[in-house]
């Protein structure tokens, strides 16, 4: 694995640590480790900037899907300061993954996330 490939893998690993953090203190710590102070997160349901905004989006996902964790779906691919990867939201009880998507991230010079552009590929039907 080249240094650049490791850079992308490490950034994405920190991203998943934040999404799977348990509790407000751990969430704040992992978001700060993964994102720059002015880093953003944009998907069809959210458009936020800064650690507090990113943490709020993650906390809302945990509230909507208790007992679920995010996991990578496939390899990380990257070039220059940009990487892309798939993910699934998995029920820890039965292993089902009702939500899946694809994210593109840009990295700052310190290898923290500057921006995330998320796409939802699979979502539960509205009830």
Secondary structure, DSSP 8 states (H G I E B T S, - for coil): --HHHHHHHHHHHHHHHHHT--SHHHHHHHHHHHEEEEEEEEETTEEEEHHHHHHHHHHHHHHHTTTEEEEE-S--EEETTEEEEEEEEEETTT----EEEEEEEEE-TTSSEEEEEEEEEE-----
